[in-house]
Amino acid sequence: MTDDISAENDGLYDGQEETFLSAVCEGGGRFDVVLTELFPESIESRSRARKLIDGGLATVNGKTVKAGASVQPGSIIEASIPPAEIYEALPENIPLDVIYEDRDIIVVNKPRGMVVHPAAGNHNGTLVNALLHHCGDLSEIGGVIRPGIVHRIDRDTTGLIVAAKNNTAHLVLSEELRTREMHRIYLAAAEGMIKEESGVIDAPIGRSPKDRKKMAVVKNGRTAVTYFEKLASSGTSRTTLLRLSLDTGRTHQIRVHLSYKGHPVVGDHVYGYKNTRGMEGQALHAGKLILRHPATGEEMCFSCKPPEDFLELIRKLGLEEGEERFLK
């Protein structure tokens, strides 16, 4: 057997309505020109293309690059087109659970229900809005919609996320993420009894051919690798508590992989069962974050406990032993 992604630049959040475009570039050229030529019906001008690129909504081989960057033949071009114009993120006085902060980075414990950055249907109330108020300045690399955002987690996933306060820190952290020197460890309650003590799920992930708002394991998807370790299981509640880490950072990776293996995350109404066992969102928590400080090179390890509703669920399901093992 063997799970915002993150990444990295693969965001898809519940409740958004967007058009997802994907194509292989055959001739190469400037990114904004290529984008306009590949999708003329959706992206009618280079000005529109540049807005999408600057907002981090268009990528080359899964990475954000500048509008004038040279795109090589064979590159995979992807874009998310919102149904209406996305506004520039503005500061909002929203409380933050700050785990660590200095002049280069800030690490926060994101609560359930908070979207990481503004997007269609979520123009405000996001982590970016809160960070802009708290920090004043963030790196500019993510554009006006995603300033400072190096990696992401889903709206209803809780836990640790690091943001960059300046461009130098952002570039260093992005490289750490690319090389997996920065990594996150998740805690998840999964449906069913998982027999293996540990293992790997290696299955490609892409947009679901049945529902473009969802992801799925598909033959022509992007490589996705998830490692898992069983922390506890309960025959009474028929559930298993897992520690998980990622070798890749695809959209909804843990949720999709566990569902694919027949053990969806408890409370996941998108990829799991209708019976959510009383959870308001999926029982998935990014509880540990390891990285090297972008300025000093010091290895740093951050951790935070799951929210109280997750802890209550663990105890109700009889998985307390696993909770203690994860927090050690």
VOTI-124687 format. One record per residue (C-alpha): residue in one letter; x, y, z. Coordinates in steps of 0.05 Angstrom, whole numbers, plus 32768, in hexadecimal, padded with zeros to 4 digits. Layout:
<atoms>
AXYZ ...
</atoms>
This chain:
<atoms>
M800080008000 T801380488000 D7FFE80E58006 D7FFC81B67FEB I801D81A27FCB S803881B17FC1 A804581BC7FAD E805F81DE7F9B N803A81FD7F61 D800381CB7F59 G7FCB81EB7F82 L7F8481D37F7D Y7F5681E67FB5 D7F1081CC7FC4 G7EDA81FD7FAE Q7F02821F7F77 E7EE782217F31 E7F1F82287EFF T7F3382107EBA F7F7181E57EB9 L7F9A81E57E78 S7FD481B87E67 A7FFD81AE7E28 V8042819C7E0F C806981D47DEE E808181BF7DAA G80A681FB7D8F G80C282207DCC G80C8826B7DD6 R80B782A07E0A F808982867E40 D805482BC7E37 V805382B17DEC V805182657DF2 L8018826A7E24 T7FEE82967DF6 E7FFB826A7DB9 L7FEB82297DDD F7FA982407DFB P7F8E82787DCE E7F45826D7DE1 S7F5382747E2C I7F8E82A37E2B E7F7E82D77DF7 S7FBB83057DFE R800283087E17 S7FEB833A7E4B R7FBB83067E67 A7FF282D27E64 R802182FE7E8C K7FEC830A7EC2 L7FE482BF7ECA I802F82B47ECB D803B82EC7EFD G800482D07F29 G8024828C7F2A L7FEA826D7F04 A801482537EC9 T805082247ECD V808582037EA3 N809381BB7EB7 G807081C97EF9 K809A82077F0A T808982517F09 V80B782797EDB K80B782C17EC0 A808E82D57E83 G80CD82E07E5A A80ED829E7E6C S810082717E33 V80D682327E2D Q80F681F57E0E P80D281C67DDD G80B2818C7E03 S80A481B47E41 I806181A97E65 I803A81EA7E69 E800281EE7E9C A7FD382277EAF S7F9882317EDE I7F6682637EC3 P7F3882817EF8 P7EF182907EE3 A7EFA82D97EF5 E7F3583087EFF I7F5C82F97F3F Y7F6B83367F68 E7FAD83497F87 A7FB5832C7FCD L7FAA83618003 P7FBF8361804D E7F8A8349807E N7F8D834780CA I7F8382FC80D2 P7FA282D8810E L7FDD82AA80FF D7FFC82718128 V80458284811C I8075824C812D Y80B582718118 E80C782B380F8 D810582DB80E6 R8117830D80B0 D811A82D78079 I80E382A58087 I80A3829980AE V8087825580C2 V803E825180D4 N800D821B80E9 K7FD4822280B6 P7F8F821380D2 R7F5A81EA80B0 G7F2F8211807F M7F638244806B V7F7882488022 V7FC182588018 H7FBA828F7FE3 P7F8382B57FBF A7F6282927F84 A7F1F828B7F63 G7EEA828A7F99 N7F1D829C7FCF H7F3282E47FC5 N7F3F82F2800F G7F4682D18052 T7F8282A9803A L7FC5829B805A V7FE682CD802A N7FB683048040 A7FC882F58089 L801382F2807A L801283358055 H7FF483568092 H8022833480C3 C80648339809D G805A83778072 D8087835C803B L808D8318801B S80B682FF7FE0 E809E83157F9B I80AD82D47F77 G806782B97F7E G804982F77F5E V801183227F7C I7FE582E67F8B R801882B87FAC P804D82E57FCC G807C82BD7FF9 I805B827B7FEC V808F82437FE1 H806182077FEC R801881FB7FFC I7FE881CD801F D7F9E81C38012 R7F6881EF8032 D7F5081B98062 T7F95819D8071 T7FB581BA80AF G7FFD81C580C2 L804081E580B2 I805082128078 V808C823F806D A808A82818047 A80C482AC802E K80CB82F58041 N80FB83068009 N810E82EE7FC4 T815182D07FD8 A813182A5800E H80FA82907FDE L812B82787FA9 V815482517FDC L811682307FFA S80FA821F7FB5 E813B81FC7FA4 E813881D67FE6 L80F281C17FD5 R810681AB7F8F T814081807FA9 R811681667FE4 E814681848017 M810881A58032 H80D481728045 R8094816B806C I807981318095 Y802E81268099 L8000810380CA A7FC180E480AC A7F8880B980C5 A7F758088808D E7F38805D8084 G7F4280128089 M7F777FE480A5 I7FBA7FEC8083 K7FE37FAC808D E80287FC58078 E80537FE680AD S807180148078 G8074801C802D V807380477FF0 I803C805D7FC1 D8059806C7F7C A8020807F7F4D P801B80BA7F1C I7FE980F17F2B G7FC4811F7EFA R7F80813F7EF1 S7F47810D7EF6 P7F2A80FE7EB1 K7EE580F97ED3 D7EE8813A7EFB R7F1A81717EE8 K7F13818F7F2E K7F3281507F4C M7F74812C7F46 A7F7D80E27F3B V7FB080AC7F2E V7FB480AC7EE2 K7FE280897EB0 N7FFD80C97E92 G800180F07ED3 R803F810E7EF4 T806B80E27F1F A805380E07F67 V807580BA7FA0 T805B80B57FE8 Y807C80928022 F80538079805D E805E805A80A1 K8027803C80CC L8024805B8112 A7FE68038812C S7FA780148116 S7F6480018134 G7F3B7FC58121 T7F007FE38147 S7EFD8023811F R7F1D800580E0 T7F4E803E80D9 T7F9A804780D5 L7FC6808280EB L7FFF809080BB R803E80BA80B8 L804A80D0806F S807F80F48048 L808381087FFF D80B880FF7FCA T808E812B7F9C G805C81617FA9 R801F81577F7D T7FDB81767F89 H7FB5814F7FBF Q7FEB81197FBB I7FE080F77FFE R7F9480F97FF8 V7F9680DE7FB1 H7FC880A77FC0 L7FA5808D7FFE S7F62808E7FDA Y7F8180697F9F K7F9880327FCF G7F53802C7FEE H7F658051802F P7F4D80998027 V7F5C80CD805B V7F2680D08091 G7EF9810C8086 D7F0D8116803D H7ECA8122801B V7EEC812B7FD7 Y7F1580EB7FD2 G7EF880C4800C Y7EB780AD802A K7E7680D28039 N7E7D80BD8082 T7EB180EF809A R7EB080D580E2 G7E9E811B80FA M7EDA813F80DB E7ED0818380BA G7F098175808A Q7F3C813F807B A7F64812280B4 L7FA681388096 H7FDA816280BA A801F817C80A4 G803E817380E8 K8088817980D9 L80B181A580AB I80FC819E80A0 L812581D08079 R816881F58077 H8164823E8088 P816D82658046 A819E82968065 T81C5826E8098 G81C18228807C E81AD820E80C1 E818181D080BF M813F81E180E1 C810881B180F7 F80C381CB8109 S808881A48125 C804281B1813D K800A8187815A P7FCB81778131 P7F8E81A3813F E7F60818E8178 D7F2B8170814A F7F5F8142812B L7F79812E8170 E7F32811F8187 L7F2780F48149 I7F6780CD8156 R7F5080BD819D K7F0A80AC8187 L7F26807B8153 G7F55805B8186 L7F9580728165 E7FB5809781A0 E7FF5806C819D G800480878158 E7FF980CF816D E803080C881A1 R805F80A78170 F805680DE813D L80638116816F K80A480F88189 
</atoms>
